[in-house]
């Protein structure tokens, strides 16, 4: 069976956090894109501000091919300096 993925924005609190928990329980690999880190252990966090111009290009450069990444938790910071 192949791994299922959920990419969520704003998974660090509120409804986004609840959705992240729900999909973790269903054995998805959850990837959170937000300014704040998701507190759940098994979530891959990509810390970024989606309102920043060019953020999608920074994301592509930083993440590359997700099939080449290792399983488990990780954290990437893509906020402007």
C-alpha positions in Angstrom: 0.0 0.0 0.0 1.4 3.4 -0.9 1.8 6.2 1.6 -0.8 8.9 1.6 0.1 12.6 2.1 -1.8 15.6 3.3 -0.4 19.1 2.7 -2.1 21.6 5.0 -1.8 25.3 5.5 -2.2 26.6 9.0 -1.9 23.3 10.7 -0.4 24.8 13.9 -3.6 25.6 15.7 -7.4 25.7 15.5 -9.2 23.9 12.7 -5.9 23.2 10.9 -4.5 21.5 13.9 -7.7 19.4 14.3 -7.5 18.4 10.6 -3.8 17.4 11.0 -4.7 15.2 14.0 -7.5 13.5 12.1 -5.3 12.7 9.1 -2.5 11.4 11.3 -4.9 9.0 13.0 -5.8 7.8 9.4 -2.1 7.2 8.9 -1.4 10.0 6.4 2.0 11.8 6.3 1.0 15.3 7.2 3.0 18.3 5.9 2.2 21.6 7.5 2.9 24.9 5.7 2.6 27.8 8.1 4.3 30.6 10.0 4.1 28.6 13.2 5.2 25.0 13.8 2.5 22.3 14.3 3.0 20.9 17.9 2.2 17.3 16.7 5.3 15.1 16.7 4.8 13.2 13.4 4.0 16.3 11.3 6.6 17.6 8.8 6.7 21.4 9.3 7.7 23.8 6.6 7.7 27.2 8.3 6.8 29.9 5.8 4.6 32.9 5.3 2.3 32.2 2.4 1.6 35.9 2.1 5.2 36.6 1.1 5.8 37.2 -2.6 7.7 34.3 -4.2 7.1 31.9 -1.3 6.2 29.1 -3.7 9.5 29.4 -5.5 11.4 29.2 -2.2 9.3 26.2 -1.3 10.2 24.4 -4.6 13.9 25.1 -4.1 13.9 24.0 -0.4 11.8 20.8 -0.7 12.8 19.6 -4.2 11.5 16.1 -4.9 9.5 14.8 -1.9 10.2 11.2 -3.0 13.9 11.7 -2.1 13.1 12.9 1.4 13.4 10.6 4.4 10.4 9.6 6.5 9.7 11.2 9.9 9.5 14.6 11.3 11.4 17.5 9.9 11.4 21.3 10.0 12.3 23.8 7.3 12.2 27.6 7.8 11.3 29.7 4.8 10.4 33.0 6.4 11.9 36.2 5.1 14.8 37.6 7.1 
